[in-house]
């Protein structure tokens, strides 16, 4: 029997079983769609997080308050990071000392450190004309921040040495927060003090869009609970990214000495973008494995459906099998015929499931983005369906189909021609 004959007979048998074939295919469709939907959304989220962390700069370290607690930086460059640290530290003033100018000086003295940016973070009320809103305020070192930030400008300039009542605002504050758009050189009241807008950042789709950057000295007058010599966090730019770990260790040792603490009583944490990326990737991989395993249960149910359909097909086509064998068809060719049918069910189910999974994941992702407000330029990406995922989904469904039909195919191949022809 030629391959073309096997294909023709298989397709003819599938079409004659009509509703039963489509119900069997539906089981594979649901399974593949579940796997593709979950893995594509997870991959899209992982890519988005990695992209945002990567945009922060691989050569940036962050010193936060709190031993053994790694506070992550905000995706848009860390505007809400210091605020979380400050809030955590303010819950118990006796837990640990604050980060101070002495810590900044100690870090600057470490070999391999290029720039140090002491950050003062908090919330403030911003007023423009008759409208008010709450925003994140980020007080920065005007000398170091322009050299360290990865944010891009939509218009204007960054802060520079000598700026006092000058601010750089996020895209959302300038374009969507108030009825009237804010432009360069506009006067904006922040926390009761009037500032001049000298720069507007490009849209990022993150917290940065609702952040105001100003000199650290000005921020201390606006943000409560931060004294003249204190910082919410400290950002460090290393000279050589290849020596990042060595520089991090040197900074830690220096701070242990200057803050008079030991490794067991350490009251600060140093984090890096690379470490955060590795941790997130590990967590996402574990989550993918767990969710993929749950979705794969649907494929198992679909495989059982294929096996059941093929067993029924063997029973219904016993006389046909006997006729084919009487005409000289070998047992191996009979087996190939049934294996091809079951694999075809898997292939059709895989292709339809891939298409359905793409649509479902896109709809769910879009709904989640709208509900969480993560859209916009640089916002959370929706789904990521890679060629590898597509090939895996379709290939795995074909394998599932073929394996499910293996036993029924073997049963059909083992039928004796005489017994098969006598079957009613």
WORA-V725703 format. One record per pair of residues at least 4 apart in sequence whose C-alpha atoms are under 6 Angstrom apart, sorted by sequence separation. I is the first residue (numbers start at 0). GAP is how many residues later the second one is. D is the distance in Angstrom with one decimal. If there is no record, write none. Layout:
i:gap:d
I:GAP:D
I:GAP:D
This chain:
i:gap:d
16:4:5.8
21:4:6.0
28:4:5.9
32:4:5.8
35:4:5.7
38:4:5.9
46:4:5.9
49:4:5.8
73:4:3.8
81:4:6.0
126:4:5.7
140:4:5.6
144:4:5.8
171:4:5.1
172:4:4.9
188:4:5.3
218:4:5.9
225:4:5.8
254:4:5.6
255:4:5.8
260:4:5.7
261:4:5.6
283:4:6.0
287:4:5.6
288:4:6.0
291:4:6.0
312:4:6.0
313:4:5.9
324:4:4.6
335:4:5.9
339:4:5.9
345:4:5.9
348:4:5.8
349:4:6.0
352:4:5.8
356:4:5.9
360:4:5.8
361:4:6.0
368:4:5.6
374:4:4.8
390:4:5.7
391:4:5.6
398:4:6.0
399:4:6.0
404:4:5.9
415:4:6.0
72:5:4.4
126:5:4.3
188:5:4.3
255:5:5.2
260:5:5.6
323:5:5.4
368:5:5.1
373:5:5.3
73:6:5.8
125:6:5.5
174:6:5.2
187:6:5.5
255:6:5.9
368:6:5.8
373:6:5.7
73:7:5.6
125:7:5.4
173:7:5.7
187:7:5.3
72:8:5.1
124:8:5.6
173:8:4.6
186:8:5.7
124:9:4.5
186:9:4.8
123:10:5.7
185:10:5.8
123:11:5.7
184:11:5.5
185:11:5.6
122:12:5.7
184:12:4.9
122:13:4.7
183:13:5.4
184:13:5.9
121:14:5.9
122:14:5.7
183:14:5.6
121:15:5.4
120:16:5.7
120:17:4.7
141:17:5.6
364:17:5.3
119:18:5.8
141:18:5.1
142:18:5.6
119:19:4.6
141:19:5.4
118:20:5.5
55:21:5.8
118:21:5.0
51:23:5.5
116:24:5.4
116:27:5.5
114:29:5.8
165:29:5.5
167:29:5.9
164:30:4.8
165:30:4.9
166:30:5.1
167:30:5.8
169:30:5.9
170:30:5.4
165:31:6.0
166:31:6.0
167:31:4.5
168:31:5.1
169:31:5.0
170:31:5.7
190:31:5.6
167:32:5.7
170:32:5.1
171:37:4.6
172:37:5.5
82:38:5.0
169:38:5.7
170:38:4.8
171:38:5.5
81:39:5.1
82:39:4.9
169:39:4.1
169:40:5.3
156:41:6.0
157:41:5.9
169:41:5.3
155:42:5.7
156:42:4.7
155:43:4.1
168:43:4.5
154:44:5.8
167:44:5.9
349:44:4.7
154:45:5.3
167:45:5.1
153:46:5.5
166:46:5.5
152:47:6.0
153:47:5.0
166:47:4.7
349:47:5.3
152:48:4.3
153:48:4.3
151:49:5.9
152:49:5.1
151:50:5.6
345:51:4.9
346:51:5.0
345:52:4.4
342:55:5.0
345:55:4.5
342:58:4.5
341:59:4.9
342:59:4.5
127:60:5.8
341:60:5.3
126:62:5.1
125:63:5.6
338:63:5.5
341:63:5.3
125:64:4.4
124:65:6.0
124:66:5.3
338:66:5.6
123:67:5.4
337:71:5.1
141:73:6.0
136:74:5.8
137:74:6.0
138:74:5.9
334:74:4.8
134:75:5.9
135:75:4.8
136:75:5.0
137:75:4.8
138:75:5.0
139:75:5.2
140:75:6.0
334:75:5.9
138:76:5.1
139:76:4.7
138:77:3.9
334:78:5.2
333:79:5.4
138:80:4.9
330:82:4.5
324:92:5.8
321:95:4.3
119:96:6.0
306:97:4.9
310:97:5.2
306:98:5.4
309:98:5.9
313:98:5.9
321:98:4.6
321:99:5.0
121:101:5.6
302:101:5.6
318:101:5.2
317:102:5.4
318:102:4.9
119:111:5.1
120:111:5.9
118:112:5.5
119:112:5.0
117:113:5.9
118:113:5.7
118:114:5.3
118:115:5.7
117:116:4.5
116:117:5.7
116:118:5.0
115:119:5.8
115:120:4.6
114:121:5.9
114:122:5.1
113:123:5.5
113:124:5.2
112:125:4.6
113:125:5.0
111:126:5.8
112:126:5.7
111:127:5.3
100:128:5.5
99:129:5.4
75:130:5.3
99:130:4.3
75:131:5.9
98:131:5.7
99:131:5.7
75:132:5.0
98:132:5.3
106:144:6.0
85:146:5.5
81:150:4.9
81:151:5.4
63:169:5.0
62:170:5.8
62:171:5.0
95:171:5.8
204:171:4.9
61:172:5.7
204:172:5.2
61:173:4.5
203:173:5.3
204:173:5.1
60:174:5.8
203:174:4.7
204:174:4.4
60:175:4.9
59:176:5.6
59:177:4.7
58:178:5.7
58:179:5.5
58:182:5.0
66:199:5.0
66:200:4.0
65:201:4.7
66:201:4.5
65:202:4.5
66:202:5.4
64:203:4.5
63:204:5.7
63:205:5.2
62:206:5.7
62:207:4.5
61:208:5.5
61:209:5.3
60:210:5.8
60:211:4.8
57:215:5.8
34:257:5.8
34:260:5.2
33:261:5.4
30:267:4.3
30:268:4.4
27:271:5.8
27:274:4.8
26:275:4.2
23:281:5.6
23:282:5.8
24:320:5.8
28:320:4.6
32:320:4.4
36:320:4.7
27:321:5.0
31:321:4.9
32:321:5.7
35:321:5.3
28:323:5.9
32:323:5.7
24:324:5.0
28:324:4.0
32:324:3.9
36:324:4.6
5:331:5.5
9:331:5.2
47:332:5.6
47:333:5.7
43:337:5.8
43:338:5.8
43:339:4.4
43:340:4.5
42:341:5.6
40:342:4.5
39:343:5.1
39:344:4.8
39:345:5.2
